[in-house]
Amino acid sequence: MWYAIVGTDVADSLGRRLEARPAHLARLTALHEAGRLLLAGPFPAIDAADPGPAGFTGSLIVAEFPDLAAARAWADADPYLAAGVYREVSVRPFRQVLP
């Protein structure tokens, strides 16, 4: 089943985010290569594709896991969480309707 993982950043997270980004992306790349990643990306803090120093307010990942417990365990091991980028992470079942 698909699960939506939403991480909400702490204030002024950009520096921490940039440091932890390679490890974060490596985990997403592994999901993608396994055919289990539907989409992933950050929420810009301003209305711009590249928010520059304004940074980001969080991230969305939609990925496939065997169950909610596995999705939560994966989210709990995210380098952004360990680096203090995220102040909270929610994990919810997701049902894709379109496309």
C-alpha positions in Angstrom: 0.0 0.0 0.0 1.0 3.6 -0.5 1.8 5.9 2.4 2.1 9.7 2.6 5.0 10.8 4.8 4.9 14.5 5.6 7.8 16.0 7.5 7.4 19.5 8.9 10.6 21.5 9.3 11.9 23.4 12.3 12.5 27.1 11.8 15.7 28.0 9.9 16.2 24.4 8.8 18.1 25.1 5.6 21.6 24.6 6.8 20.7 21.3 8.5 18.7 20.2 5.5 21.7 20.8 3.1 24.0 18.8 5.4 21.7 15.8 5.6 20.5 15.9 2.0 22.9 13.4 0.5 21.9 10.7 3.0 18.2 11.6 2.7 18.3 11.4 -1.1 20.2 8.0 -1.0 17.3 6.5 0.9 14.8 8.0 -1.6 16.9 6.7 -4.5 16.8 3.2 -3.0 13.0 3.3 -2.8 12.9 4.6 -6.4 15.2 1.8 -7.7 13.0 -0.7 -5.9 9.9 0.7 -7.7 8.4 1.8 -4.4 8.5 5.6 -4.7 5.6 7.5 -6.3 6.9 11.0 -5.6 9.0 13.0 -3.2 9.9 16.6 -2.8 10.1 19.6 -0.5 7.7 22.4 0.2 9.3 25.8 -0.6 8.9 28.4 2.1 8.0 31.0 -0.6 6.1 30.7 -3.9 9.2 29.9 -6.0 10.7 26.7 -7.4 14.1 27.7 -5.8 13.3 29.6 -2.6 17.0 30.4 -2.0 17.7 31.4 1.6 14.0 31.3 2.5 14.4 27.5 2.5 11.7 24.9 2.9 8.9 24.2 5.4 8.8 20.5 5.0 8.7 17.5 2.6 6.3 15.1 1.1 7.1 11.5 0.3 4.6 9.0 -1.2 6.0 5.5 -1.1 5.0 1.9 -0.9 5.4 -0.2 2.2 4.0 -3.5 3.4 2.1 -1.8 6.2 1.8 1.3 8.3 4.3 0.1 10.9 7.0 -0.4 8.2 6.2 3.1 6.8 6.6 4.6 10.2 9.8 2.8 10.9 11.2 4.0 7.6 10.2 7.6 8.3 11.6 7.4 11.9 15.0 6.5 10.4 15.1 9.5 8.0 18.4 11.5 8.2 16.4 14.7 8.2 14.7 13.7 11.5 18.1 12.7 13.0 19.7 16.0 11.9 16.9 18.0 13.5 15.5 19.3 10.2 12.0 17.9 10.9 10.1 18.9 14.1 7.4 16.4 13.3 6.6 13.6 10.9 3.2 12.2 10.0 2.6 8.9 8.2 -0.8 8.1 6.7 -2.1 5.5 4.3 -2.6 7.0 0.8 -4.8 5.8 -2.0 -3.9 7.1 -5.5 -6.9 7.9 -7.6 -5.4 9.9 -10.5 -3.5 9.7 -12.7 
